[in-house]
């Protein structure tokens, strides 16, 4: 039996199997390993597992040791030196007028060489640039050309969904993505909507492609003629996730049916919603107004006694009034019954004027 442990050198890098030997490792531990490019620091993905010697991969390498505080300090020093190397390389690229975009500078763990990652449209003659860098840093220089997807993986960022880029967070390898995946999911073929920061199609288009292909089996395409309740109808739209189909007959009436209803040829009966016992539905029409609160018997008796003792306010305010004479009453009646006449009087008609 041999103990195998998967390691990764970057946050979203590929996983490589190493021999754990007798080391007690757990997820997240930092270890020092020997690779083809020299010593490097890696991170444990999951705890070791035991497999048969026959199933072990060829050329399996062993872990040297757990990372110490000195190793961690050396890694921090290298990351600080990478910023200076990146800045100096940008200056030399601009002075040499090379058509290349520098992405990142990476120091080896032991400082034996510096790797410069860049992107370019074609082949670049960077021999003079390498001489300038080697003369300045006094170490080995390696120039590595990468693609736009690898650039997004190294730089990182946020996608249109608001989350961290998939390639920079958990994707270990790039799977091929085609426009057919967007068509199957009914997405608008707008380049700005279905493209990522790298300018290529979104990697997330392939996450649900197999599900859409499975659900689409047996569903008619748009424009196909189908029979529904002894009528010939045309399929206008299809909702794959809900398994619903919109139909339109020759008269122009539209309806929406499910795939199961279309196969059976009959509409399913709507289920009646059962209300729990002891509860009634209240609405604005049958909702009653709250009844006024009844006063206690003592308060009612005290209010009745108070009203009996005190006269009504109208009678108190009136008081004794002098009686009016008969002449004043007659004048008041005549004023009310009389009609109001115009001051100028009514004009005579033209026939009377002629007379």
Order of alpha helices (4+ residues) and beta strands (2+ residues): beta-beta-beta-beta-beta-beta-alpha-beta-beta-alpha-beta-alpha-alpha-alpha-alpha-alpha-beta-beta-beta-beta-alpha-alpha-alpha-alpha-alpha
